[in-house]
Amino acid sequence: MNIKSKIGNRIKELRDVKEMSQKDLAYASDLDRSYIASVENGKRNISIINIEKISSALGVHLKEFFNTISFENITTNKN
């Protein structure tokens, strides 16, 4: 699994825990719903600025966002 997919999965996981729709998250993070969907599907190369917006909207510190087993042993993948 590449890093884009791992980040997308983490966002979806946190959004599900908060019981937020993509639309709710988009509104709270000041991003477009279709952008959120494409990030969750691993199709977008998300910037750290947008990761910060999303994690803030989810009420999660960046350290907590990346503090998960899904980010362990990340290998370089050019997908």
C-alpha positions in Angstrom: 0.0 0.0 0.0 1.4 3.4 -0.9 1.5 6.5 1.3 -1.4 8.2 -0.5 -3.6 5.2 0.3 -2.4 5.0 3.9 -3.2 8.7 4.5 -6.6 8.3 2.8 -7.4 5.2 4.9 -6.4 7.0 8.1 -8.6 10.0 7.2 -11.6 7.7 6.6 -10.9 5.8 9.8 -10.9 9.0 11.9 -13.9 10.4 10.1 -15.8 7.2 10.7 -14.9 7.3 14.4 -16.2 10.9 14.6 -19.3 9.8 12.6 -18.8 12.5 10.1 -19.8 12.4 6.4 -17.3 13.5 3.8 -19.5 16.6 3.3 -19.3 17.4 7.1 -15.5 17.0 7.0 -15.2 19.1 3.9 -17.2 21.9 5.5 -15.2 21.7 8.7 -11.8 21.7 7.0 -12.8 24.3 4.3 -12.0 21.8 1.5 -14.2 20.4 -1.3 -16.1 17.1 -0.7 -14.8 15.6 -4.0 -11.3 16.5 -2.8 -11.9 14.6 0.5 -13.2 11.6 -1.5 -10.2 11.5 -3.8 -7.8 11.7 -0.9 -9.6 8.9 0.9 -9.4 6.8 -2.3 -5.6 7.4 -2.5 -5.9 9.3 -5.8 -4.6 12.7 -4.6 -1.2 13.7 -3.4 -2.3 15.7 -0.3 -0.2 18.5 1.1 0.8 18.7 4.8 -1.3 21.9 5.0 -4.4 20.0 4.0 -3.6 17.2 6.3 -3.4 19.7 9.1 -6.8 21.2 8.1 -8.4 17.8 8.1 -6.8 16.6 11.3 -7.9 19.8 13.0 -11.4 19.4 11.7 -11.4 15.9 13.1 -10.1 17.1 16.5 -6.8 15.2 16.1 -3.3 16.5 16.6 -0.9 15.8 13.7 1.2 13.5 16.0 -1.9 11.4 16.7 -2.9 11.4 13.0 0.5 9.8 12.1 0.7 7.7 15.3 -0.8 4.5 14.0 0.4 1.1 12.9 -0.6 1.9 9.3 2.3 4.3 9.0 4.9 1.9 10.4 7.4 0.4 7.9 6.4 2.8 5.1 8.5 2.1 2.0 9.1 4.5 -0.8 6.5 3.9 -3.6 6.2 6.1 -6.6 2.4 5.5 -7.1 
